[in-house]
């Protein structure tokens, strides 16, 4: 019998929903134009930012904060540089805009989460 920890169930689902939403909104703006998602894209990006904040506050305990910050920082940096780099290299085959949109949506999710975890870590080190 496998025992599962239920302490981060809400945060894990929030994270999963955020990643799926980021990929769907990223793809919907270019490859699969869904009018409703395009119309409400600003609100969906705001939801991604709020989900990132929730993930940052709830998902990471003190023992996992360094791992999350490294992974989050890599995702933020790669997404940001990927927005510029991939668009130029994949523009000929028509995938560049879709990849750029997905990277932008993932950036909207991971940047707030990484910032929150970094601030929590700094405050725990300072013992405030």
N, CA, C and O atoms as a MOPAC input file, in Angstrom:
PM7 MOZYME 1SCF
protein

 N      0.84600 1    -1.16900 1     0.00000 1
 C      0.00000 1     0.00000 1     0.00000 1
 C      0.89300 1     1.23400 1     0.00000 1
 O      1.81200 1     1.35400 1     0.81100 1
 N      0.61100 1     2.14400 1    -0.91700 1
 C      1.39800 1     3.36200 1    -1.04800 1
 C      0.75400 1     4.46000 1    -0.21700 1
 O     -0.44800 1     4.70500 1    -0.32600 1
 N      1.54400 1     5.11100 1     0.60200 1
 C      1.06500 1     6.24100 1     1.37800 1
 C      1.40700 1     7.52800 1     0.64800 1
 O      2.55800 1     7.75600 1     0.27600 1
 N      0.40900 1     8.35900 1     0.44800 1
 C      0.63300 1     9.62400 1    -0.23300 1
 C      0.45200 1    10.75900 1     0.76400 1
 O     -0.45000 1    10.73500 1     1.60100 1
 N      1.32200 1    11.74900 1     0.65900 1
 C      1.20000 1    12.93100 1     1.49600 1
 C      0.10800 1    13.83100 1     0.94100 1
 O      0.07200 1    14.09400 1    -0.26100 1
 N     -0.77000 1    14.30000 1     1.79400 1
 C     -1.85500 1    15.16100 1     1.34900 1
 C     -1.61500 1    16.61900 1     1.71700 1
 O     -2.51600 1    17.44700 1     1.58300 1
 N     -0.41900 1    16.94000 1     2.17600 1
 C     -0.16500 1    18.30500 1     2.61000 1
 C     -0.09500 1    19.29000 1     1.46100 1
 O     -0.40800 1    20.46500 1     1.65400 1
 N      0.30000 1    18.86200 1     0.28100 1
 C      0.42800 1    19.76400 1    -0.85100 1
 C     -0.48700 1    19.39900 1    -2.00800 1
 O     -0.17600 1    19.70900 1    -3.15800 1
 N     -1.60000 1    18.75300 1    -1.72900 1
 C     -2.49900 1    18.33200 1    -2.79400 1
 C     -3.07700 1    19.52200 1    -3.53600 1
 O     -3.10800 1    19.51900 1    -4.76600 1
 N     -3.53100 1    20.53300 1    -2.82500 1
 C     -4.11200 1    21.72100 1    -3.46300 1
 C     -3.05600 1    22.43500 1    -4.29400 1
 O     -3.32800 1    22.84700 1    -5.42100 1
 N     -1.87500 1    22.58100 1    -3.75400 1
 C     -0.81400 1    23.27200 1    -4.48800 1
 C     -0.37800 1    22.47300 1    -5.71100 1
 O     -0.07700 1    23.05900 1    -6.75100 1
 N     -0.34000 1    21.15900 1    -5.60500 1
 C      0.04000 1    20.33800 1    -6.75100 1
 C     -0.99100 1    20.44900 1    -7.86400 1
 O     -0.62400 1    20.54600 1    -9.03500 1
 N     -2.26300 1    20.43500 1    -7.52300 1
 C     -3.30900 1    20.60700 1    -8.52500 1
 C     -3.27100 1    22.01400 1    -9.11800 1
 O     -3.48600 1    22.19100 1   -10.31700 1
 N     -3.00000 1    23.00200 1    -8.28700 1
 C     -2.88000 1    24.37700 1    -8.77600 1
 C     -1.74600 1    24.48100 1    -9.77500 1
 O     -1.88600 1    25.11900 1   -10.81800 1
 N     -0.63600 1    23.86200 1    -9.46200 1
 C      0.52000 1    23.86900 1   -10.36100 1
 C      0.18500 1    23.18000 1   -11.68100 1
 O      0.49100 1    23.70500 1   -12.75100 1
 N     -0.44000 1    22.01200 1   -11.60900 1
 C     -0.79800 1    21.27100 1   -12.81400 1
 C     -1.79200 1    22.05300 1   -13.67000 1
 O     -1.63400 1    22.12400 1   -14.88900 1
 N     -2.80300 1    22.63200 1   -13.05300 1
 C     -3.77400 1    23.44300 1   -13.78700 1
 C     -3.09100 1    24.63900 1   -14.42800 1
 O     -3.40400 1    25.00100 1   -15.56200 1
 N     -2.17200 1    25.24600 1   -13.71800 1
 C     -1.44400 1    26.39400 1   -14.26200 1
 C     -0.61300 1    26.04100 1   -15.47900 1
 O     -0.60600 1    26.78500 1   -16.45900 1
 N      0.08800 1    24.91500 1   -15.43200 1
 C      0.91300 1    24.49700 1   -16.56900 1
 C      0.03500 1    24.15100 1   -17.76400 1
 O      0.33300 1    24.55400 1   -18.88800 1
 N     -1.04400 1    23.41000 1   -17.53400 1
 C     -1.95300 1    23.06900 1   -18.63200 1
 C     -2.57600 1    24.32900 1   -19.22100 1
 O     -2.66100 1    24.46500 1   -20.44200 1
 N     -3.00900 1    25.24600 1   -18.36900 1
 C     -3.59700 1    26.49900 1   -18.83900 1
 C     -2.58000 1    27.32100 1   -19.61900 1
 O     -2.92000 1    27.93500 1   -20.62900 1
 N     -1.33300 1    27.33600 1   -19.15600 1
 C     -0.28700 1    28.08300 1   -19.86000 1
 C     -0.05100 1    27.51900 1   -21.25100 1
 O      0.08300 1    28.27600 1   -22.21300 1
 N      0.00000 1    26.20900 1   -21.36600 1
 C      0.21900 1    25.59700 1   -22.68100 1
 C     -0.99200 1    25.81300 1   -23.58500 1
 O     -0.83300 1    26.10600 1   -24.77000 1
 N     -2.19900 1    25.67200 1   -23.03800 1
 C     -3.40500 1    25.85700 1   -23.85400 1
 C     -3.51800 1    27.29400 1   -24.34100 1
 O     -3.79600 1    27.52200 1   -25.51800 1
 N     -3.30900 1    28.26000 1   -23.46500 1
 C     -3.41800 1    29.66500 1   -23.89500 1
 C     -2.28900 1    30.01100 1   -24.84400 1
 O     -2.47900 1    30.81100 1   -25.76000 1
 N     -1.12800 1    29.43100 1   -24.64800 1
 C     -0.02000 1    29.68400 1   -25.56400 1
 C     -0.29700 1    29.14500 1   -26.95500 1
 O     -0.01600 1    29.81700 1   -27.94700 1
 N     -0.83900 1    27.95300 1   -27.03900 1
 C     -1.15000 1    27.36100 1   -28.33000 1
 C     -2.39100 1    27.97100 1   -28.97100 1
 O     -2.49400 1    28.04200 1   -30.19600 1
 N     -3.33300 1    28.41300 1   -28.13700 1
 C     -4.57700 1    28.93400 1   -28.69100 1
 C     -4.41000 1    30.27900 1   -29.37600 1
 O     -5.23400 1    30.65300 1   -30.21100 1
 N     -3.38000 1    30.99500 1   -29.04400 1
 C     -3.20500 1    32.29900 1   -29.67600 1
 C     -2.65200 1    32.19400 1   -31.08500 1
 O     -2.76600 1    33.14800 1   -31.85500 1
 N     -2.05400 1    31.06400 1   -31.45000 1
 C     -1.45200 1    30.96300 1   -32.77600 1
 C     -1.89900 1    29.73600 1   -33.55600 1
 O     -2.46700 1    29.87500 1   -34.64000 1
 N     -1.66200 1    28.56200 1   -33.04200 1
 C     -1.94000 1    27.34400 1   -33.81200 1
 C     -3.41800 1    26.98700 1   -33.86200 1
 O     -3.95600 1    26.69000 1   -34.92900 1
 N     -4.05900 1    27.01600 1   -32.72500 1
 C     -5.47200 1    26.65400 1   -32.62500 1
 C     -6.26700 1    27.86200 1   -32.15200 1
 O     -6.59400 1    27.95000 1   -30.96900 1
 N     -6.58000 1    28.77900 1   -33.03000 1
 C     -7.24000 1    30.00600 1   -32.57300 1
 C     -8.63900 1    29.73000 1   -32.00800 1
 O     -9.59000 1    29.50900 1   -32.75800 1
 N     -8.74400 1    29.74600 1   -30.71400 1
 C    -10.03000 1    29.59100 1   -30.02500 1
 C    -10.48700 1    30.99700 1   -29.64200 1
 O     -9.84900 1    31.64500 1   -28.81300 1
 N    -11.57200 1    31.47200 1   -30.22700 1
 C    -11.97200 1    32.87900 1   -30.03300 1
 C    -12.17800 1    33.27300 1   -28.57600 1
 O    -11.81000 1    34.37900 1   -28.18100 1
 N    -12.75600 1    32.39600 1   -27.78000 1
 C    -13.00900 1    32.73400 1   -26.37300 1
 C    -11.69200 1    32.93900 1   -25.62800 1
 O    -11.55800 1    33.88100 1   -24.84700 1
 N    -10.72100 1    32.06000 1   -25.86700 1
 C     -9.43200 1    32.18800 1   -25.17800 1
 C     -8.66900 1    33.42300 1   -25.64300 1
 O     -7.98500 1    34.07000 1   -24.85100 1
 N     -8.78700 1    33.74400 1   -26.91900 1
 C     -8.10600 1    34.93400 1   -27.42200 1
 C     -8.75700 1    36.19500 1   -26.85700 1
 O     -8.06300 1    37.14800 1   -26.50200 1
 N    -10.07600 1    36.20300 1   -26.77400 1
 C    -10.79300 1    37.36100 1   -26.24100 1
 C    -10.42800 1    37.62400 1   -24.78600 1
 O    -10.24800 1    38.77400 1   -24.38500 1
 N    -10.32000 1    36.57500 1   -24.00500 1
 C    -10.05200 1    36.71600 1   -22.57000 1
 C     -8.60100 1    36.41500 1   -22.21700 1
 O     -8.32200 1    36.00600 1   -21.09000 1
 N     -7.68100 1    36.60300 1   -23.13900 1
 C     -6.28800 1    36.24300 1   -22.86600 1
 C     -5.67500 1    37.08500 1   -21.75100 1
 O     -4.85700 1    36.57500 1   -20.98500 1
 N     -6.04800 1    38.36000 1   -21.64000 1
 C     -5.51000 1    39.19100 1   -20.55200 1
 C     -5.94400 1    38.65900 1   -19.19400 1
 O     -5.15200 1    38.60800 1   -18.25300 1
 N     -7.19900 1    38.26700 1   -19.10200 1
 C     -7.69200 1    37.72400 1   -17.84200 1
 C     -7.05700 1    36.36400 1   -17.54800 1
 O     -6.79400 1    36.03600 1   -16.39100 1
 N     -6.81700 1    35.58700 1   -18.57900 1
 C     -6.19100 1    34.28400 1   -18.37100 1
 C     -4.75100 1    34.45000 1   -17.91900 1
 O     -4.27900 1    33.69500 1   -17.06900 1
 N     -4.03900 1    35.43900 1   -18.48200 1
 C     -2.67800 1    35.71100 1   -18.01100 1
 C     -2.69600 1    36.18900 1   -16.55900 1
 O     -1.79200 1    35.85400 1   -15.79200 1
 N     -3.70500 1    36.96200 1   -16.17100 1
 C     -3.82900 1    37.38000 1   -14.76900 1
 C     -4.07500 1    36.16800 1   -13.87600 1
 O     -3.54700 1    36.10000 1   -12.76600 1
 N     -4.87200 1    35.21400 1   -14.35000 1
 C     -5.10800 1    33.99000 1   -13.59500 1
 C     -3.81300 1    33.19700 1   -13.46300 1
 O     -3.54300 1    32.62300 1   -12.40900 1
 N     -3.00300 1    33.16200 1   -14.53700 1
 C     -1.71200 1    32.46500 1   -14.46500 1
 C     -0.81000 1    33.10000 1   -13.40800 1
 O     -0.14300 1    32.39200 1   -12.65400 1
 N     -0.78900 1    34.41400 1   -13.35400 1
 C      0.02600 1    35.09900 1   -12.34400 1
 C     -0.48100 1    34.76200 1   -10.94400 1
 O      0.31700 1    34.48600 1   -10.04800 1
 N     -1.80000 1    34.78200 1   -10.74700 1
 C     -2.35800 1    34.43400 1    -9.43800 1
 C     -2.07500 1    32.97700 1    -9.07400 1
 O     -1.77400 1    32.67400 1    -7.92000 1
 N     -2.17100 1    32.07800 1   -10.05000 1
 C     -1.82900 1    30.67900 1    -9.78000 1
 C     -0.35000 1    30.54300 1    -9.41100 1
 O      0.00400 1    29.73400 1    -8.55400 1
 N      0.50600 1    31.32400 1   -10.05200 1
 C      1.92200 1    31.32300 1    -9.70500 1
 C      2.15900 1    31.78300 1    -8.27800 1
 O      3.00000 1    31.23000 1    -7.57000 1
 N      1.41700 1    32.79100 1    -7.86100 1
 C      1.54000 1    33.26900 1    -6.48300 1
 C      1.07300 1    32.19300 1    -5.50100 1
 O      1.71200 1    31.96300 1    -4.47400 1
 N     -0.03900 1    31.54000 1    -5.82000 1
 C     -0.54500 1    30.46600 1    -4.95000 1
 C      0.47200 1    29.33100 1    -4.87000 1
 O      0.74500 1    28.81400 1    -3.78700 1
 N      1.03400 1    28.94100 1    -6.01800 1
 C      2.03700 1    27.87500 1    -6.02900 1
 C      3.24400 1    28.28400 1    -5.19700 1
 O      3.78100 1    27.46600 1    -4.45000 1
 N      3.67400 1    29.51700 1    -5.31000 1
 C      4.82000 1    29.98300 1    -4.54600 1
 C      4.59000 1    29.95200 1    -3.04700 1
 O      5.49100 1    29.60200 1    -2.28500 1
 N      3.39000 1    30.31400 1    -2.62000 1
 C      3.09800 1    30.32100 1    -1.18600 1
 C      2.82700 1    28.92600 1    -0.63500 1
 O      3.21100 1    28.62900 1     0.49600 1
 N      2.17900 1    28.07500 1    -1.40500 1
 C      1.70700 1    26.81400 1    -0.85000 1
 C      2.55400 1    25.60800 1    -1.21300 1
 O      2.62500 1    24.65700 1    -0.43400 1
 N      3.18500 1    25.61700 1    -2.34900 1
 C      3.74300 1    24.38200 1    -2.88700 1
 C      5.07900 1    23.99600 1    -2.27800 1
 O      5.40700 1    22.81000 1    -2.22700 1
 N      5.83400 1    24.93300 1    -1.82900 1
 C      7.22000 1    24.63700 1    -1.49200 1
 C      7.44100 1    24.77300 1     0.00400 1
 O      7.17100 1    25.81600 1     0.59900 1
 N      7.93700 1    23.69900 1     0.59800 1
 C      8.32900 1    23.74400 1     1.99100 1
 C      9.78100 1    24.18400 1     2.10300 1
 O     10.44100 1    24.40600 1     1.08800 1
 N     10.27000 1    24.30900 1     3.29100 1
 C     11.63500 1    24.79900 1     3.48200 1
 C     12.67800 1    23.83500 1     2.92700 1
 O     13.74300 1    24.26900 1     2.48700 1
 N     12.39300 1    22.54200 1     2.94200 1
 C     13.38600 1    21.58400 1     2.46200 1
 C     13.45800 1    21.52700 1     0.93600 1
 O     14.47900 1    21.11700 1     0.38200 1
 N     12.39400 1    21.92900 1     0.25800 1
 C     12.36100 1    21.88200 1    -1.20000 1
 C     12.58300 1    23.24100 1    -1.84800 1
 O     12.55000 1    23.34800 1    -3.07300 1
 N     12.80400 1    24.26100 1    -1.06400 1
 C     12.84900 1    25.60700 1    -1.64000 1
 C     14.05300 1    25.80500 1    -2.56100 1
 O     13.92600 1    26.46200 1    -3.59400 1
 N     15.20900 1    25.25800 1    -2.21400 1
 C     16.37200 1    25.43300 1    -3.08800 1
 C     16.17500 1    24.74000 1    -4.43000 1
 O     16.51400 1    25.30000 1    -5.47300 1
 N     15.63900 1    23.54700 1    -4.41000 1
 C     15.38500 1    22.82400 1    -5.64900 1
 C     14.37700 1    23.57100 1    -6.51400 1
 O     14.55100 1    23.68600 1    -7.72700 1
 N     13.32100 1    24.07600 1    -5.87800 1
 C     12.30800 1    24.81900 1    -6.63000 1
 C     12.88700 1    26.10100 1    -7.20700 1
 O     12.59000 1    26.45600 1    -8.34800 1
 N     13.70600 1    26.79500 1    -6.43400 1
 C     14.28500 1    28.05000 1    -6.94400 1
 C     15.22400 1    27.79600 1    -8.11100 1
 O     15.22500 1    28.56200 1    -9.07400 1
 N     16.01100 1    26.75300 1    -8.04900 1
 C     16.90200 1    26.44600 1    -9.17200 1
 C     16.08200 1    26.09800 1   -10.40800 1
 O     16.32800 1    26.62200 1   -11.49400 1
 N     15.11000 1    25.21200 1   -10.23700 1
 C     14.27100 1    24.82900 1   -11.37400 1
 C     13.46100 1    26.01700 1   -11.88500 1
 O     13.33600 1    26.20800 1   -13.09500 1
 N     12.91500 1    26.80700 1   -10.98100 1
 C     12.13400 1    27.97700 1   -11.38500 1
 C     12.98200 1    29.02200 1   -12.08400 1
 O     12.55200 1    29.61100 1   -13.07600 1
 N     14.18200 1    29.25600 1   -11.57600 1
 C     15.06900 1    30.23200 1   -12.21700 1
 C     15.47200 1    29.77000 1   -13.61700 1
 O     15.53000 1    30.57100 1   -14.55000 1
 N     15.74500 1    28.48500 1   -13.75500 1
 C     16.08600 1    27.94900 1   -15.08100 1
 C     14.90100 1    28.10700 1   -16.02900 1
 O     15.07700 1    28.51600 1   -17.17700 1
 N     13.69800 1    27.78800 1   -15.56000 1
 C     12.51500 1    27.93600 1   -16.40700 1
 C     12.28000 1    29.38200 1   -16.81100 1
 O     11.95400 1    29.65700 1   -17.96600 1
 N     12.43800 1    30.30100 1   -15.88200 1
 C     12.22300 1    31.71100 1   -16.19200 1
 C     13.26400 1    32.20700 1   -17.19500 1
 O     12.91600 1    32.87800 1   -18.16600 1
 N     14.52500 1    31.88500 1   -16.96900 1
 C     15.58700 1    32.35000 1   -17.86500 1
 C     15.45300 1    31.72700 1   -19.25200 1
 O     15.55200 1    32.42200 1   -20.26300 1
 N     15.22700 1    30.41400 1   -19.29400 1
 C     15.10000 1    29.74500 1   -20.58800 1
 C     13.85600 1    30.22700 1   -21.32800 1
 O     13.89700 1    30.40700 1   -22.54500 1
 N     12.76800 1    30.43500 1   -20.62400 1
 C     11.56400 1    30.94200 1   -21.27900 1
 C     11.79000 1    32.33000 1   -21.85100 1
 O     11.36400 1    32.62900 1   -22.96700 1
 N     12.46100 1    33.17500 1   -21.08300 1
 C     12.68700 1    34.54000 1   -21.56400 1
 C     13.61300 1    34.56200 1   -22.77800 1
 O     13.32600 1    35.23200 1   -23.77000 1
 N     14.70900 1    33.83700 1   -22.70000 1
 C     15.61400 1    33.80600 1   -23.85300 1
 C     15.01300 1    32.99400 1   -25.00100 1
 O     15.30200 1    33.26100 1   -26.16800 1
 N     14.19500 1    32.02600 1   -24.68200 1
 C     13.54600 1    31.23600 1   -25.72000 1
 C     12.53700 1    32.02500 1   -26.51800 1
 O     12.31900 1    31.74800 1   -27.69800 1
 N     11.91500 1    33.01200 1   -25.88500 1
 C     10.95800 1    33.86000 1   -26.59800 1
 C     11.63700 1    34.53900 1   -27.77700 1
 O     11.07000 1    34.59900 1   -28.86800 1
 N     12.84100 1    35.04800 1   -27.56800 1
 C     13.55500 1    35.72300 1   -28.64700 1
 C     14.25000 1    34.75000 1   -29.58300 1
 O     14.16600 1    34.89600 1   -30.80200 1
 N     14.92600 1    33.77200 1   -29.03700 1
 C     15.74500 1    32.87600 1   -29.84800 1
 C     14.95700 1    31.91400 1   -30.71600 1
 O     15.29000 1    31.70800 1   -31.88300 1
 N     13.92000 1    31.32900 1   -30.15500 1
 C     13.16500 1    30.33000 1   -30.89000 1
 C     12.33400 1    30.96900 1   -31.99200 1
 O     12.15800 1    30.38100 1   -33.05900 1
 N     11.83200 1    32.15100 1   -31.74300 1
 C     11.01300 1    32.81100 1   -32.75300 1
 C     11.80500 1    33.03200 1   -34.03200 1
 O     11.29000 1    32.80100 1   -35.12600 1
 N     13.04500 1    33.47300 1   -33.90900 1
 C     13.85700 1    33.71100 1   -35.09100 1
 C     14.24700 1    32.44300 1   -35.81800 1
 O     14.34100 1    32.44600 1   -37.04500 1
 N     14.47800 1    31.35900 1   -35.09800 1
 C     14.94900 1    30.14100 1   -35.74400 1
 C     13.82900 1    29.27100 1   -36.29300 1
 O     14.05600 1    28.50000 1   -37.22500 1
 N     12.62800 1    29.37500 1   -35.74100 1
 C     11.52300 1    28.53100 1   -36.18200 1
 C     10.47700 1    29.27900 1   -37.00100 1
 O      9.42300 1    28.73000 1   -37.32200 1
 N     10.76900 1    30.51900 1   -37.33300 1
 C      9.75800 1    31.31800 1   -38.01600 1
 C      9.45100 1    30.78300 1   -39.41200 1
 O      8.34000 1    30.96900 1   -39.91000 1
 N     10.40800 1    30.12700 1   -40.04600 1
 C     10.20000 1    29.61300 1   -41.38900 1
 C      9.19900 1    28.48200 1   -41.46400 1
 O      8.54200 1    28.30700 1   -42.49000 1
 N      9.06900 1    27.70800 1   -40.39200 1
 C      8.13900 1    26.58700 1   -40.43700 1
 C      6.82600 1    26.90200 1   -39.72400 1
 O      5.97700 1    26.02100 1   -39.59400 1
 N      6.64400 1    28.11300 1   -39.27000 1
 C      5.38200 1    28.53600 1   -38.68600 1
 C      5.13700 1    28.12000 1   -37.25900 1
 O      4.00500 1    28.22200 1   -36.78600 1
 N      6.13200 1    27.66300 1   -36.56100 1
 C      5.96300 1    27.21300 1   -35.18800 1
 C      6.47500 1    28.25600 1   -34.20100 1
 O      6.15300 1    28.18500 1   -33.01500 1
 N      7.25300 1    29.21000 1   -34.65900 1
 C      7.89400 1    30.17900 1   -33.78400 1
 C      6.93200 1    30.96600 1   -32.93000 1
 O      7.18100 1    31.16000 1   -31.74000 1
 N      5.83400 1    31.42700 1   -33.50900 1
 C      4.86900 1    32.20500 1   -32.73800 1
 C      4.18600 1    31.36200 1   -31.66500 1
 O      3.91500 1    31.85500 1   -30.57000 1
 N      3.90800 1    30.10600 1   -31.96800 1
 C      3.28200 1    29.22800 1   -30.98400 1
 C      4.22300 1    28.95800 1   -29.81800 1
 O      3.81200 1    29.00100 1   -28.65800 1
 N      5.48000 1    28.68200 1   -30.12500 1
 C      6.46600 1    28.43000 1   -29.06100 1
 C      6.66100 1    29.69000 1   -28.22600 1
 O      6.77200 1    29.62000 1   -27.00300 1
 N      6.70200 1    30.82200 1   -28.88000 1
 C      6.84700 1    32.09500 1   -28.16600 1
 C      5.67600 1    32.33100 1   -27.22000 1
 O      5.87400 1    32.78000 1   -26.09100 1
 N      4.47000 1    32.03600 1   -27.66300 1
 C      3.29100 1    32.21900 1   -26.81700 1
 C      3.29500 1    31.27300 1   -25.62300 1
 O      2.94200 1    31.67200 1   -24.51300 1
 N      3.68900 1    30.03100 1   -25.84200 1
 C      3.74700 1    29.06800 1   -24.73600 1
 C      4.80500 1    29.49800 1   -23.72300 1
 O      4.56800 1    29.44700 1   -22.51600 1
 N      5.97800 1    29.92500 1   -24.21500 1
 C      7.02200 1    30.39800 1   -23.29800 1
 C      6.55000 1    31.60800 1   -22.49800 1
 O      6.82600 1    31.70900 1   -21.30200 1
 N      5.85000 1    32.51200 1   -23.14400 1
 C      5.33600 1    33.68600 1   -22.43700 1
 C      4.33600 1    33.31800 1   -21.36400 1
 O      4.35300 1    33.89200 1   -20.27500 1
 N      3.46300 1    32.36600 1   -21.65800 1
 C      2.47600 1    31.93800 1   -20.67000 1
 C      3.14400 1    31.20100 1   -19.50300 1
 O      2.76100 1    31.39200 1   -18.34800 1
 N      4.13800 1    30.36300 1   -19.80200 1
 C      4.87000 1    29.69300 1   -18.71900 1
 C      5.64400 1    30.70000 1   -17.87400 1
 O      5.77100 1    30.53400 1   -16.66000 1
 N      6.15200 1    31.72700 1   -18.51000 1
 C      6.85000 1    32.78500 1   -17.78500 1
 C      5.90500 1    33.50600 1   -16.82600 1
 O      6.28800 1    33.85200 1   -15.70900 1
 N      4.66600 1    33.73100 1   -17.27300 1
 C      3.67100 1    34.38300 1   -16.41100 1
 C      3.33500 1    33.51400 1   -15.20100 1
 O      2.97600 1    34.04100 1   -14.14800 1
 N      3.44500 1    32.20600 1   -15.33400 1
 C      3.16800 1    31.30700 1   -14.21600 1
 C      4.36000 1    31.15700 1   -13.28400 1
 O      4.20300 1    31.21100 1   -12.06400 1
 N      5.56400 1    30.96800 1   -13.85400 1
 C      6.71800 1    30.61700 1   -13.03200 1
 C      7.43200 1    31.80900 1   -12.40500 1
 O      8.02800 1    31.66200 1   -11.33800 1
 N      7.39300 1    32.96900 1   -13.02000 1
 C      8.09700 1    34.12400 1   -12.45500 1
 C      7.55900 1    34.50100 1   -11.07200 1
 O      8.35500 1    34.65700 1   -10.14600 1
 N      6.23300 1    34.65500 1   -10.89100 1
 C      5.75000 1    34.98400 1    -9.54300 1
 C      6.02100 1    33.88200 1    -8.52900 1
 O      6.35100 1    34.16700 1    -7.37800 1
 N      5.88200 1    32.61200 1    -8.95000 1
 C      6.12300 1    31.51200 1    -8.01300 1
 C      7.57400 1    31.50900 1    -7.55100 1
 O      7.84600 1    31.31400 1    -6.36700 1
 N      8.50900 1    31.72400 1    -8.47600 1
 C      9.92600 1    31.73000 1    -8.12200 1
 C     10.26700 1    32.91400 1    -7.22600 1
 O     11.05000 1    32.77800 1    -6.28600 1
 N      9.68500 1    34.06900 1    -7.51300 1
 C      9.93800 1    35.25600 1    -6.68300 1
 C      9.41500 1    35.04000 1    -5.27000 1
 O     10.09600 1    35.38400 1    -4.30400 1
 N      8.22300 1    34.48000 1    -5.13300 1
 C      7.65400 1    34.24000 1    -3.80300 1
 C      8.51700 1    33.27300 1    -3.00300 1
 O      8.79800 1    33.51400 1    -1.82900 1
 N      8.93900 1    32.17900 1    -3.63500 1
 C      9.78000 1    31.19800 1    -2.93100 1
 C     11.12200 1    31.81200 1    -2.56100 1
 O     11.64000 1    31.54900 1    -1.47600 1
 N     11.69300 1    32.62500 1    -3.44400 1
 C     12.96700 1    33.28000 1    -3.13100 1
 C     12.81100 1    34.22600 1    -1.94000 1
 O     13.66600 1    34.25600 1    -1.05500 1
 N     11.72600 1    34.99300 1    -1.91700 1
 C     11.49400 1    35.89600 1    -0.77700 1
 C     11.27400 1    35.11700 1     0.51600 1
 O     11.79600 1    35.49400 1     1.56500 1
 N     10.50500 1    34.03300 1     0.44500 1
 C     10.30500 1    33.21200 1     1.63700 1
 C     11.63200 1    32.64400 1     2.13800 1
 O     11.86200 1    32.58700 1     3.34600 1
 N     12.48900 1    32.23300 1     1.24000 1
 C     13.78800 1    31.67100 1     1.61700 1
 C     14.67600 1    32.72600 1     2.25500 1
 O     15.33400 1    32.46300 1     3.26200 1
 N     14.69700 1    33.91800 1     1.67400 1
 C     15.52100 1    35.00800 1     2.23200 1
 C     15.03200 1    35.37100 1     3.62900 1
 O     15.83700 1    35.58000 1     4.53700 1
 N     13.71300 1    35.44600 1     3.80100 1
 C     13.19200 1    35.78500 1     5.12900 1
 C     13.46300 1    34.66300 1     6.13300 1
 O     13.70300 1    34.93700 1     7.30900 1
 N     13.42700 1    33.41200 1     5.69000 1
 C     13.71300 1    32.33600 1     6.63500 1
 C     15.19600 1    32.30200 1     7.00100 1
 O     15.54400 1    31.93600 1     8.12400 1
 N     16.07300 1    32.67900 1     6.06900 1
 C     17.49600 1    32.74400 1     6.38100 1
 C     17.77000 1    33.88600 1     7.36700 1
 O     18.57400 1    33.75000 1     8.28900 1
 N     17.07700 1    35.01900 1     7.14800 1
 C     17.26800 1    36.16700 1     8.02900 1
 C     16.58900 1    35.97500 1     9.37700 1
 O     16.84500 1    36.73600 1    10.30900 1
 N     15.73400 1    34.97500 1     9.49200 1
 C     14.99800 1    34.65600 1    10.71900 1
 C     14.18300 1    35.83600 1    11.21600 1
 O     14.21600 1    36.19600 1    12.39300 1
 N     13.45300 1    36.42400 1    10.28500 1
 C     12.57800 1    37.56400 1    10.64400 1
 C     11.24100 1    37.03800 1    11.06500 1
 O     10.35200 1    37.81700 1    11.40900 1

